[in-house]
Amino acid sequence: MPKSLKSQLTSTILAIVLITIIVISFLANIFINRKFTDYVARQQELKIQIIVSSLSEQYSASTEQWDIQYLQAIGMFSLYEGYIIRVYDKGGNTLWDAMSHDMSLCNQIMDKISRRMELEYPRLDGEFVSTDYDLVKDGKAVGMVSISCFGPFFLNENDVNFLHSLNTILIIIALAASLASLLVCHIMAARISRPILKTVDATRQIAEGKYEIRLEEESRIREIKLLEGTINHLAGSLETLERMRKQLTADVAHELRTPISILQSYLEAMTEGIWEATSERLASCQEEVVRIGKLVGDLEQLTRIEADNLKLEKSEVDLRLLIEKTVNAFEAELKDKGLTVTISGASPHLMADNDRLKQVVANLLSNSIKYSDSGKSIYFEIFDAGKSCGFVIRDMGTGIDSEELPFIFERFYRADKSRNRNTGGSGIGLAIVKSIVHAHGGEVTVQSEKNAGSAFTVTLPKK
């Protein structure tokens, strides 16, 4: 069974911290022990020098005699410190010998030191060694001392207690650091996993169709904050798509209801003999059938254009010539409304699907004609921007409210709800324009003000 993110983060971070603490403690222990043993070795050399100096001071140059009582005191003090000494005069005669004074105590101390060192440093392989030192007074040799001690170094009880205390402190610090790390890891894992769990719960609700769900972007972690923002954007997009889907169903039903109702009433009346099947009534039925066919054809066309496998048959197109030919095709409609069209600007060439691009121009021009009052003008401004080109079609018509602009390229959307189906169209034309332009890798935008006209800008790559 997979572990939770919280437990995995906690265990991973804790493992890293523990390994780090163990490594640091191990290296610190080695370093401290090495430095401490160097320090002990230097202290032993210093103590030996002090012993030699103290013994030399017990010789009186004026009487040429040794103070045996002080020699014994120094010898016993040195013995308890782990140094076994034997003092000779300049003639080689023994003045004082720790082994002769108390052999049992000497052996006891030697055994104690040997066991202690074997326990603390089992690989040291040390032993007691004797070293001779000259006793000098006023620059003259007055005797010699033989000092035996455990080599290369040894620890007394205080030294061992110090090392044990130090190791205990390191262990306590390691345990305290581990507990603190565990607490910090738990808190960090909770802070990281909590927003992720909220995100998981939100995505589950979104998958169940609750698109209104939103996450509060409270996390201070940039990646998680980005994830929360993305989820909110996804939920908003899905909510919009769901609303558009419902609106599409309602719009299609609305577009089909009227012609079907007309057909039904006409046909029922003629079938029951209420109306005579005259050519005028049959022509009205045919108009409604044509209207339904046109709507279905527009939907099929839009579906083909928006399909991923839409294949554009590209060829070199003279954009100005294409616009001029399209405008000529609308000559009768322009004349009926008393509208004039002005074409200005460059004459760029681009690789595009001629028929699809002509449909873009035709749909935009058709809209401008529908929403322009008689006697007004429509302007085409063609531009060439190096790697891209395009045109702006501007009219002086009724314009569009700013609240409506984000939705005018959606299927069946009509900015003016009051317009009837004869003047307003099916609401698919601009959706087709957008799909064709995007299929070419271009962009279509609109600027408009109510009662001040509209300007649609189409930008297309040349290749």
Residue, then its C-alpha position, 0 to 999 in steps of 0.5 A: m500500500p503506497k504511503s501518504l505524501k506526509s509520511q514519505l516527506t517526514s521519513t525522508i527528511l528525518a532520515i537525511v537529518l539523522i544520517t547528517i547528525i550521525v556523520i557529524s557526531f562520528l566525525a566530531n568524535i574522531f576529531i575531538n579524540r584525536k585532538f584530545t590525545d594530542y593534548v594529553a601527550r603534550q601534557q605528559e611531556l610537560k609533566i615529565q619536564i616538571i618532575v625532572s625540574s622539581l627533582s633537580e631542585q632537591y639537590s643542594a650545590s653548597t652541601e652536595q646533598w639531596d633532600i630525600q624527604y622531598l624526593q619521596a614526596i615528588g616520587m609518590f605524587s608522580l606515582y599517583e599520576g601514573y609516573i613511576i620514577r627511580v632517582y640516581d645521584k651523579g655516581g649512579n647510586t639509587l636515591w629513591d625508587a618507587m618500585s622498592h618503596d611500594m612495589s604492590l602500589c606500583n603494580q596496582i597503578m600500572d595494572k589499572i592504567s593498562r586496563r583503562m587504556e585497553l578498554e578505551y583504546p583497544r587498538l592502541d597496543g601500548e605498554f609501559v616504557s622507561t626513559d632516562y633524563d639528566l638532572v641538572k642544577d646550575g648547569k651541572a649534571v647532578g644525577m639522573v632519573s628514570i621515568s616509566c609511564f604508559g606509552p605513547f600516552f595514557l589517560n587518567e580517570n579525569d581524562v576518561n570522565f571528560l571524554h565520557s561526558l563529552n560523548t554523553i553530551l554529543i549523544i544528548i545533542a543528537l537525540a535532541a536534534s533528532l526530536a527537533s528534526l522530527l517535529v520540524c519535519h512533521i510540521m513541514a510535511a503537514r504544511i506541504s501535504r495539506p494544500i495538496l490534499k485540498t487540491v486532490d479533494a477539489t479535483r475529485q469534486i471537479a471530476e464529479g461535475k462540481y465546477e464551481i469549486r475554488l481553492e483559496e491560494e494560501s500556500r507560500i510555496r510557489e509551486i503549490k500556489l501555482l498548482e492551486g491557481t491552475i486548478n482554479h483556472l481549470a475549474g473556471s474553464l470547465e464551468t464556462l465550457e459546461r455553461m456553453r454546452k448547456q447554452l449550445t443545447a438551448d440555442v440549437a433547440h431555439e434555432l430549430r424550434t421556430p422553423i419546425s413549428i412553422l413547418q408543422s403548423y403549415l403541414e397540419a393545416m394543409t393535411e387537414g384541409i384547412w389550408e389549400a396547398t398553394s405554391e406560396r405556402l409550399a414555398s414558405c415551407q421550403e424556406e424553413v427547410v432551407r433555413i434548417g439545412k443552412l443551420v445544420g450545414d453551418l454546424e457541420q462546417l464549424t465542426r470540420i473546421e474545429a476538428d484536429n484533422l482539419k487540412l488546409e490546402k495552402s497556396e500563395v494568396d494575394l490578400r488584397l486581391l482576395i478581399e477585392k474579389t470577396v467585396n465584389a461578390f457582395e455588390a448587390e447587398l451593398k447596393d441595396k443598403g447604399l453602403t460603400v466599401t473602401i480598401s486601403g493599405a499594402s498588398p501582401h502575399l501569404m501562404a493560406d487556404n484561399d477558400r477558407l480565408k475568403q470565408v473569413v472575409a465574407n463572414l466579417l463583411s456580411n456582419s458589417i453589412k447587417y449591422s450598418d445603417s444605409g449610407k454608411s461606409i465600411y473600411f478595409e485596412i490591409f497591413d504588412a508586418g514583416k513575418s505576418c500580415g492581415f487586415v482590419i475591417r471597420d464599420m460605422g454600425t451599431g457596435i457591441d457593448s463591452e460586456e458582450l465582447p468576450f463572448i461574440f466568437e462563441r457559437f450561437y451568441r448574438a450581441d443584440k438579443s433583440r434582433n430576429r433570425n433574419t437579421g441576426g443570423s444563426g450566431i455561428g459566423l464569428a465562431i467559424v471566423k475564429s476557427i479558420v484564423h486559428a487553424h492558420g496560426g493567426e489571431v482575430t480580435v475586436q474593438s467596439e463601442k455601442n453605437a460607434g461601430s466595430a473593428f475586427t483585426v485579423t492577423l495571419p503568419k505569412k508562412 
